[in-house]
Each structure stands twice: as structure tokens, then as C-alpha cells.
């Protein structure tokens, strides 16, 4: 099983090497990088490439590790016992399988995406150490051990919002998705917009990378935001000549709401434009 990228996902050689190394080592692949660099999409495209089932576990700040294994609904069982329901005698009727359980019992090797693990409590990764290492867990209510039929390929994403425990990191293969360079970005754009005019792409990327270089920017625009911006430019038939001839003293480029996502950055660009106008007088 080798990952070589797909027609709709531009994977660098380093990323392909990392994915295949994690598969060979049978370790979870921990992927970090700026938001919008394709971390989540990697799991989706890996599943497509290998023809495997994708199981996604989106992590929130309130998510607990045991929810990935199973949850026991004691309240429903108590209510059903008061109502005299027959199913109350089988405790399995009140156990909800989690995403890890689903991946473990899959008849074919699955891709398990644990998305944005850094959103959860700091103890969350450590609480999964045993399960990810041994590929099994114990269900106390039914007195049984659930073992993986086929070891899933595990992709774990992080936006680096908090540090992950060393014990957890030791069990992972790590890869940082660097922000795409200009050539890679052009390939990504061509995947999304086949046949797009080279002049428009060139002018748009000049502006895009210039905005990213602005000192003090709170949120730099990402790959996905460039794609959205280009889509808007084409929808409104804003050509390369409009971008090329735009007034450099204007605060922000046309349709920049797709690129700049908070008021602090808008104000920063406006201040820079004001300074440029004064210098040009």
C-alpha cells in the first residue's frame, strides 16, 4: 500500500514519504501545519487513493477519549427499566460504539482520522496511548476485549494550539506540512481550476504572497483562502489586468474578504495603504 497522491490532491514528496513511512511502521501519522494547508483533506485523499473506508473523529474542546471507544447510556437503561422494556436485560442495547471501535471492527483496513486533537483537554492524547499502541480496549459493562481485526491507518491532525505530551509524540510519526511555495501553489490552483488563465494566477499569487508577507498580520491567508478568492475573481470576471492595474495605495485588493478574516488585519492593511499614499505625495 503506497500513497502517491491523487488527481485532486497535490502531495509533496516529503508528505508522500511521511505517509508511507507511517504505514510501514504501523504508527499514527501526526500532521501539523497552518490551517488550510490540507491536513484533513490528506486523510480523505489517502482513503480514496487506497480504496479504504474513512472514519472521521472530529475533536472538540469537550471531547473525552472514552467517547472514541464507546459510551454507556445508563440513563436510558434506567428509564427503560422503569417502563418495563424488555431490551433492558441486554446491556449491549445501551452501548454506543465510538469511532475507534468502528475502525477496529471494520472488515477491511480503514483510515481513521482524529481531526484537530489539540482542541481537546491536555490529557486527551495520553488517555488514548494504550488503545493506539495495543490496538485493543476493554469494555467493562460487557466484560469483553475489543481487538482490531485490521490495524487502521491513523491520521492525527493538529493546528498547534497546544503542546502534545511527549509520551504521545513518541508513538507517532511526525510530519509538518510547510506552507506551499509558489510552484506547488500553482499546481494546487490548477487542480481546482483546470485551464485557468496563467496571467490571472500570476497576478493573484503576487498579491496573495505580498499580503502574507505583511509584518504583524494576525492571520495570514491560507491555501484554501487563495482558492476561494480566485473563485470569486472568476465569478465576477475580474481579470489579471484589473489586479495588475489596481491602485497600490488602496487598502486591500478586490474581494479581499476571502483573504483577510479579521478587523485587526483590515486596519493594518489600511494603515499601510495610508502610509504609502503619504510617501507618494
Secondary structure, DSSP 8 states (H G I E B T S, - for coil): -----BTTB---HHHHHHHHHHHHHT-EEEEEESTTSSHHHHHHHHHHHHT--EEEEE--TT--THHHHEEE-HHHHHHHHHHT-GGGG-GGGGEEE-HHHHHHT-SS--EEEEE-GGGS-TTHHHHTHHHHHHSEEEETTTTEEEE-SS--EEEEEE-SSS---HHHHTTEEEEEE----HHHHHHHHHHHSTT--HHHHHHHHHHHHHHHTSTT-SS---HHHHHHHHHHHHHTT--HHHHHSS-TTSSS-TTGGGT--SHHHHHHHHHHHHHHHHHT-
